[in-house]
Amino acid sequence: MAVTVNSIESGGNILPVELVAYDMDGQEGLFVPNTAERTAMKEAAANIGGQFRGQASHSHAVPRSNWSWT
């Protein structure tokens, strides 16, 4: 989840800032488990992966693999 801060209140004053939050892994944004967006992305990735697996065949072997993409 992207987090940006545009202003901060300090001593009764509103100060303009341009801040971005980073998670503990150094990636921009914060990790929030089980959000609707994350669930949707995981489902979409699984569907895409399923489509690729469905197109795999044994006809042209890829090195160190019995599968190839057609």
Phi, psi and omega in degrees: 000125179285137178229122175233146179241124182257340179205154179228138175267128179215120178059035180083000179250146175258119183255130177285136178219165173228091182242145177234137180271142176237143179280174182296340178274002178088358179277142178296138181094173181245138177283124176234107183293148174062033174278160180299320180296316181295318179298317180296318179296318180296319179294319179296317179297320179295321178294318179295315178300321179295323178294318179294318179297325179292339181265356182288148177218167179267003189291323181231103185288137173270141179310137181061025179207152174265002185245151172218160179263134179243000000 
